[in-house]
Amino acid sequence: MLPVIYSTSVSLDGFTAAPDGDIGWTAPDAELFRFHIEQTRPIAAHLCGRGLYQEMLVWETAEQTVSGEAE
């Protein structure tokens, strides 16, 4: 059986989005982005809430829209 790993991104006050729903504060720099790629590469499944799922829909067409090797 595969291990279950729980991970979440929140601000210091415990919120994941601004009052208007913006999650732009979560955008990582290049080094942190590479780290997250290496951490998530072996993951077999992701469970997302509605807001994050909607933000991640861009990956359905990633082959046409990627702008760099890491992406």
DOLUMTI-999415 format. One line per field, with one value per residue: residue number from 0; residue in three letters; y, x, z of N, C-alpha, C in turn. Coordinates in nm, 2 decimals, padded with zeros to 4 digits. Layout:
resi NUM/...
resn ALA/...
n.north Y/...
n.east X/...
n.up Z/...
ca.north Y/...
ca.east X/...
ca.up Z/...
c.north Y/...
c.east X/...
c.up Z/...
end
This chain:
resi 0/1/2/3/4/5/6/7/8/9/10/11/12/13/14/15/16/17/18/19/20/21/22/23/24/25/26/27/28/29/30/31/32/33/34/35/36/37/38/39/40/41/42/43/44/45/46/47/48/49/50/51/52/53/54/55/56/57/58/59/60/61/62/63/64/65/66/67/68/69/70
resn MET/LEU/PRO/VAL/ILE/TYR/SER/THR/SER/VAL/SER/LEU/ASP/GLY/PHE/THR/ALA/ALA/PRO/ASP/GLY/ASP/ILE/GLY/TRP/THR/ALA/PRO/ASP/ALA/GLU/LEU/PHE/ARG/PHE/HIS/ILE/GLU/GLN/THR/ARG/PRO/ILE/ALA/ALA/HIS/LEU/CYS/GLY/ARG/GLY/LEU/TYR/GLN/GLU/MET/LEU/VAL/TRP/GLU/THR/ALA/GLU/GLN/THR/VAL/SER/GLY/GLU/ALA/GLU
n.north -00.12/00.22/00.51/00.77/01.11/01.42/01.76/02.11/02.45/02.75/03.08/03.27/03.35/03.15/03.14/03.05/03.19/03.52/03.78/03.82/03.58/03.54/03.36/03.43/03.48/03.24/03.17/03.03/03.09/03.03/02.83/02.71/02.62/02.42/02.24/02.17/02.04/01.81/01.69/01.63/01.47/01.18/01.13/00.96/01.04/01.33/01.53/01.78/02.09/02.27/02.54/02.53/02.32/02.44/02.64/02.48/02.37/02.46/02.29/02.09/02.16/02.19/02.11/02.27/02.52/02.56/02.73/02.69/02.46/02.35/02.38
n.east 00.08/00.05/00.20/00.02/00.03/-00.01/-00.05/-00.05/-00.09/-00.08/-00.13/00.04/-00.16/-00.34/-00.51/-00.59/-00.65/-00.70/-00.95/-01.09/-01.07/-00.83/-00.53/-00.27/-00.05/00.07/00.25/00.55/00.91/01.17/01.35/01.21/00.99/01.11/01.18/00.92/00.83/00.99/00.92/00.65/00.64/00.65/00.39/00.08/-00.19/-00.39/-00.58/-00.80/-00.95/-01.24/-01.17/-00.89/-00.88/-01.01/-00.82/-00.61/-00.69/-00.57/-00.37/-00.48/-00.45/-00.18/00.03/00.00/00.04/00.26/00.55/00.82/01.09/01.07/00.80
n.up 00.00/-00.08/00.08/00.25/00.21/00.34/00.25/00.26/00.16/00.34/00.46/00.71/00.89/00.85/00.63/00.30/00.07/-00.05/00.05/-00.18/-00.31/-00.44/-00.50/-00.56/-00.40/-00.35/-00.56/-00.64/-00.64/-00.89/-00.78/-00.57/-00.71/-00.87/-00.66/-00.56/-00.79/-00.80/-00.56/-00.61/-00.84/-00.81/-00.71/-00.71/-00.71/-00.67/-00.45/-00.46/-00.35/-00.46/-00.55/-00.59/-00.77/-00.99/-01.05/-01.14/-01.37/-01.60/-01.66/-01.82/-02.08/-02.10/-02.28/-02.49/-02.39/-02.22/-02.10/-02.03/-01.96/-01.69/-01.64
ca.north 00.00/00.35/00.60/00.89/01.23/01.54/01.88/02.22/02.58/02.85/03.20/03.26/03.36/03.03/03.15/03.00/03.29/03.66/03.79/03.81/03.45/03.54/03.28/03.47/03.48/03.11/03.15/03.01/03.13/02.92/02.72/02.65/02.55/02.29/02.16/02.11/01.94/01.69/01.63/01.58/01.38/01.04/01.12/00.89/01.11/01.46/01.56/01.93/02.15/02.33/02.65/02.49/02.24/02.53/02.70/02.38/02.33/02.50/02.17/02.00/02.20/02.23/02.08/02.39/02.65/02.57/02.83/02.65/02.32/02.31/02.37
ca.east 00.00/00.13/00.18/-00.06/00.10/-00.10/00.03/-00.13/-00.03/-00.16/-00.05/00.07/-00.29/-00.43/-00.60/-00.53/-00.69/-00.74/-01.09/-01.15/-01.04/-00.70/-00.42/-00.15/00.06/00.13/00.34/00.68/01.02/01.21/01.41/01.10/00.91/01.18/01.16/00.79/00.82/01.06/00.84/00.52/00.66/00.60/00.25/-00.01/-00.32/-00.41/-00.71/-00.80/-01.07/-01.30/-01.10/-00.76/-00.91/-01.04/-00.69/-00.52/-00.75/-00.48/-00.28/-00.55/-00.40/-00.04/00.12/00.00/00.06/00.38/00.65/00.95/01.12/01.02/00.65
ca.up 00.00/-00.09/00.19/00.23/00.26/00.34/00.24/00.23/00.17/00.40/00.50/00.86/00.96/00.83/00.51/00.17/-00.03/-00.01/00.06/-00.32/-00.37/-00.51/-00.44/-00.62/-00.30/-00.35/-00.67/-00.60/-00.72/-00.97/-00.70/-00.50/-00.81/-00.90/-00.54/-00.56/-00.90/-00.76/-00.46/-00.66/-00.95/-00.78/-00.66/-00.80/-00.71/-00.60/-00.41/-00.46/-00.33/-00.58/-00.59/-00.64/-00.89/-01.10/-01.09/-01.20/-01.50/-01.71/-01.70/-01.92/-02.21/-02.08/-02.39/-02.59/-02.32/-02.13/-02.14/-02.00/-01.93/-01.56/-01.65
c.north 00.12/00.43/00.72/01.01/01.35/01.66/01.99/02.35/02.68/02.96/03.18/03.28/03.25/03.04/03.11/03.10/03.42/03.67/03.78/03.68/03.44/03.45/03.31/03.47/03.35/03.08/03.14/03.07/03.01/02.80/02.65/02.57/02.42/02.20/02.09/02.01/01.81/01.62/01.57/01.48/01.24/01.02/01.06/00.96/01.24/01.48/01.71/01.97/02.22/02.45/02.62/02.41/02.34/02.60/02.61/02.33/02.36/02.38/02.08/02.03/02.24/02.21/02.20/02.52/02.66/02.66/02.80/02.50/02.27/02.29/02.26
c.east 00.09/00.10/00.09/00.01/00.01/-00.01/-00.07/-00.05/-00.12/-00.07/-00.04/-00.06/-00.39/-00.52/-00.52/-00.56/-00.72/-00.89/-01.16/-01.13/-00.90/-00.60/-00.29/-00.03/00.14/00.23/00.48/00.79/01.07/01.27/01.30/01.01/00.97/01.17/01.03/00.77/00.88/00.98/00.71/00.53/00.61/00.46/00.16/-00.15/-00.31/-00.55/-00.72/-00.94/-01.12/-01.21/-00.96/-00.78/-00.93/-00.91/-00.60/-00.58/-00.66/-00.39/-00.35/-00.50/-00.25/00.05/00.12/00.04/00.19/00.48/00.79/00.97/01.06/00.86/00.61
c.up 00.00/00.04/00.15/00.29/00.24/00.34/00.20/00.24/00.23/00.44/00.65/00.94/00.93/00.71/00.39/00.06/00.03/-00.01/-00.08/-00.39/-00.44/-00.43/-00.50/-00.53/-00.30/-00.46/-00.62/-00.69/-00.80/-00.89/-00.63/-00.59/-00.85/-00.79/-00.54/-00.68/-00.86/-00.65/-00.51/-00.78/-00.92/-00.73/-00.76/-00.81/-00.63/-00.57/-00.38/-00.42/-00.46/-00.64/-00.66/-00.77/-01.01/-01.15/-01.17/-01.33/-01.62/-01.75/-01.80/-02.06/-02.20/-02.20/-02.49/-02.52/-02.24/-02.19/-02.10/-01.97/-01.80/-01.57/-01.73
end
